[in-house]
Amino acid sequence: MNDQKPAAPVRGGGGFLRVRLDLAYDGGPFSGWAVQPGRRTVQGTLEEAIALLIRRPIRVTVAGRTDAGVHARGQVVHVDFTETEWMGLNRGVELDPAVALLRRLRGALSRGLGDLTGAIEVHKVSIAPEGFDARFSALWRRYSYRIADGPALWDPLGRTSTLWHQDRLDVGLLNEGAAQLLGLQDFRSYCKPREGATTIRELQRFEFARGADGVIVATVQADAFCHNMVRSLVGSALFVGAGIEKPVWLLERLLARQRDAKSVLSAPHPLVLEEVAYPTASGLLARAELTRAKRH
């Protein structure tokens, strides 16, 4: 990124400037995204690095929490700075504060992570448009999940990001079952419900494709996901792909709206948050308000 003159800051609510961070991380060394006492988490590591730069405790808001072991290529967070904090990031040099924050944050993360340097990478820093909320303004989140079905496909170099499945899977059966779950549905059977939270989601994509290397990649996209939803969907679909259950079984489970002994979570390490999409600047606030309204 080239040096630039400082951009004019845009005020957010409460006199703060809202800043968007685009980042990626290897979830393997972390106990998930969310801060947990006594545990290394992605959120905790990121917040500590930012706090080191502006010398006060900080809280970031994330587009989508990830479980322990889950990775991200396209995670998005926002953080609020005072105008003084923002303009002071360049330390008096004629440099865009966004460029300064990106450089200094990479250094702070490197020091904080030690031998795990590179496990979290911030790729972009920008002042967020008015009304932007990393979580509530999002239109959808897209995940990928890699499956190597059979020992001939088990690549030791990819073992930390690919499920090694013993049985050969039928991609046609996987897609036949997955297609029945698309649309606005109550995914209670495929979630760990949180008290007071809805399990109604719009599943926009759920499909499987075998790549040139023979590995199956699942794509799962929804407006939002409830807790463990992606891993539950994939874990259940594996029963269908292996021929243990018929494709309609996935729909029957959905309609039952209850978890049972066959509510199996697939392993977390092959799951990657690939992308989070947002509306144009003019639609950010309206989208956030719509998302906050509880669905029925």
Disulfide bonds with the S-S distance in Angstrom:
Cys191-Cys226 1.72
